[in-house]
Amino acid sequence: MASWMVHLRIADKLLDRIKDLDETAFVMGNIAPDSGVPNENWTEFHPPKVVSHFKTKADDETFFDVEEFCDKYFNEELIGSYSKKEYSFFLGYYVHLLTDIDWTNDVYCGLLKAYPKEAAQDKNKLVWTAKGDWYDIDFLYLEEHPDFRAFHIYESAVDYDNEFMDIFSKDAFENRRQYICGFYRSDNHGDLHRKYTYLTPEQSADFVDRTVQKILTQKYL
């Protein structure tokens, strides 16, 4: 699934295209699905991704049940009853799921197809190796865009309580905000100006632009 910075980059572009949103709620919604509490080696989460990301088909890792999410949280009747804050949050959550669908199909599945031998031998190892590129591109983007709006909105949302979904604890979003901001403010990265093997900065930017355009055609926008 897409990195946090990719989600923030998409959120930032959508803030320019979708008017009258609660910016903080929208940005928080774009990260909210990744607010599950991980175990020690980040292989399991509470709530599990089958719940937070509506991955209801155990035999299909590319499937996210967006319709189920909309039925529960983002249908026309509910949207009509939501405050601006609630609508903005759930719109962000919806955008996150749509982004993860495209990332899974384009980047993740593309990686497995490009490296079939490595994927057959140890898929998790291949993915974690590729994540070295994915996350370093995030650090590079933040280095090149120190005033990046969506990240600053997210970083400034201190003590933002979950009042939207009972699948997460009250402090889940704040706990994840602290972790993500601490991660991106750290030096936990490689040489950012190296040659990238599995994903390039240009490919990442192209993914963001294509996904934004696709999202803007979706229902409820």
C-alpha positions in Angstrom: 0.0 0.0 0.0 1.1 3.6 -0.6 3.4 5.3 1.7 2.2 8.0 4.1 4.0 10.8 2.1 2.3 9.6 -1.1 -1.1 9.8 0.7 -0.2 13.3 1.9 0.9 14.4 -1.6 -2.4 13.3 -3.1 -4.3 15.0 -0.3 -2.4 18.2 -0.9 -3.3 18.2 -4.6 -6.9 17.5 -3.9 -7.1 20.4 -1.4 -6.5 22.6 -4.4 -9.2 20.9 -6.4 -12.0 20.3 -3.9 -13.3 23.4 -2.2 -14.8 24.1 1.2 -13.2 21.2 3.1 -12.0 21.1 6.7 -8.3 20.8 5.7 -7.1 19.2 8.9 -10.0 16.6 9.0 -9.4 15.8 5.3 -5.6 15.3 5.8 -6.2 13.2 8.9 -8.7 11.1 7.0 -6.1 10.4 4.4 -3.8 8.8 7.0 -6.5 7.4 9.3 -6.7 3.9 7.7 -3.0 3.3 8.7 -3.7 4.1 12.3 -3.8 0.5 13.5 -1.5 -0.4 16.3 1.3 -2.7 15.0 2.9 -5.6 16.7 6.6 -5.7 17.3 7.7 -6.5 13.7 4.8 -4.7 12.0 3.3 -7.9 10.5 -0.1 -7.5 12.3 -2.2 -4.5 13.3 -5.1 -3.8 15.6 -7.5 -3.3 14.0 -6.2 -5.6 11.3 -6.0 -4.3 7.7 -8.9 -6.5 6.8 -11.0 -4.1 8.9 -9.2 -0.8 8.5 -8.8 -1.2 4.7 -11.9 -3.3 4.0 -9.8 -6.2 2.6 -12.7 -8.7 2.7 -11.3 -11.2 0.2 -8.5 -13.2 1.9 -7.4 -14.8 -1.4 -7.1 -11.4 -3.3 -4.6 -9.0 -1.9 -5.5 -6.4 -4.5 -9.1 -6.2 -3.4 -10.3 -3.3 -1.2 -14.1 -3.3 -0.6 -14.7 0.4 -1.2 -18.5 -0.3 -1.6 -18.6 -1.7 2.0 -16.8 1.4 3.3 -19.3 3.6 1.5 -22.3 1.6 2.8 -21.1 2.0 6.3 -19.7 5.5 6.3 -20.0 7.4 3.1 -23.3 6.9 1.3 -25.5 9.8 0.2 -27.8 9.7 3.2 -24.9 9.8 5.7 -23.1 12.5 3.7 -26.2 14.6 3.9 -26.1 14.4 7.7 -22.4 15.0 8.2 -20.8 18.2 9.4 -18.0 19.7 7.2 -15.5 18.1 9.6 -17.1 14.7 9.3 -17.5 14.9 5.5 -13.9 16.0 5.1 -12.6 13.2 7.3 -14.5 10.4 5.6 -13.7 11.8 2.1 -10.1 11.6 3.1 -10.5 8.0 4.2 -12.3 7.2 0.9 -9.4 8.8 -1.0 -6.9 6.7 1.0 -8.6 3.5 0.0 -8.8 4.5 -3.7 -5.1 5.4 -3.6 -4.2 2.1 -2.1 -6.1 0.3 -4.8 -4.1 2.0 -7.5 -0.8 1.6 -5.7 -1.4 -2.1 -5.2 -2.3 -2.6 -8.8 0.3 -0.3 -10.4 3.4 -0.3 -8.1 3.1 -3.4 -5.9 1.9 -5.8 -8.7 4.3 -4.1 -11.1 7.2 -4.9 -8.7 6.2 -8.6 -8.5 6.0 -8.8 -12.3 9.4 -7.0 -12.8 11.1 -9.3 -10.3 9.4 -12.7 -10.6 12.3 -14.8 -9.4 12.8 -12.7 -6.3 9.1 -12.6 -5.7 8.9 -16.4 -5.9 11.8 -16.9 -3.5 10.8 -14.4 -0.8 8.1 -11.9 -1.7 8.2 -10.1 1.7 12.0 -9.6 1.3 11.5 -8.1 -2.1 8.8 -5.7 -0.9 10.8 -4.5 2.0 13.9 -4.0 -0.2 11.7 -1.9 -2.6 10.4 0.1 0.4 13.9 1.4 0.8 13.3 3.3 -2.4 9.7 4.2 -1.6 10.5 5.7 1.7 13.7 7.4 0.6 11.7 9.1 -2.2 9.4 10.4 0.6 12.4 11.9 2.4 13.7 13.4 -0.8 10.3 15.0 -1.5 10.2 16.5 1.9 13.8 17.7 1.5 12.9 19.4 -1.8 9.6 20.8 -0.4 10.3 21.9 3.2 7.1 23.9 3.2 4.9 21.0 2.0 1.5 22.1 3.1 -0.2 18.7 3.8 2.6 17.5 5.9 2.6 20.7 8.0 -1.2 20.4 8.5 -0.7 16.8 9.6 2.3 17.7 11.9 0.3 20.5 13.5 -2.8 18.4 14.3 -1.6 17.7 17.8 -4.0 15.7 20.0 -6.5 15.1 17.2 -8.9 12.7 18.8 -10.7 10.0 16.9 -14.4 10.9 17.1 -15.4 9.2 13.8 -14.9 5.4 13.8 -15.2 3.0 16.7 -12.8 0.5 15.1 -9.9 2.8 16.3 -9.1 4.0 19.8 -9.7 7.6 20.7 -5.9 8.4 20.6 -5.1 6.2 17.6 -4.7 9.1 15.2 -2.5 11.1 17.6 -0.3 8.0 18.2 0.2 7.5 14.5 0.8 11.2 13.9 3.6 11.2 16.4 5.2 8.1 14.9 4.9 9.3 11.3 6.2 12.8 12.0 9.0 11.4 14.1 9.9 9.1 11.2 10.0 11.8 8.5 11.9 14.2 10.8 14.6 11.6 11.4 17.7 10.6 9.5 16.4 7.1 9.0 17.1 7.0 5.3 19.8 6.2 2.7 21.5 8.4 0.2 18.6 10.4 -1.2 20.4 11.5 -4.3 21.4 8.0 -5.5 20.0 6.1 -8.5 16.7 4.5 -7.5 16.2 0.8 -8.6 12.6 -0.2 -7.8 10.8 3.2 -8.1 12.1 6.5 -9.2 11.1 10.0 -7.9 9.7 10.7 -11.4 7.6 7.5 -11.3 6.3 8.4 -7.9 5.3 11.9 -9.0 3.6 10.4 -12.1 1.6 8.0 -9.8 0.5 10.9 -7.7 -0.7 12.9 -10.7 -2.5 10.0 -12.3 -4.2 9.0 -9.1 -5.4 12.5 -8.4 -7.0 12.7 -11.8 -8.6 9.4 -11.4 -9.9 10.2 -7.9 -11.5 13.4 -9.2 -13.8 11.3 -11.5 -15.1 9.2 -8.6 -18.5 9.3 -6.9 -19.1 11.7 -3.9 -16.6 14.3 -5.1 
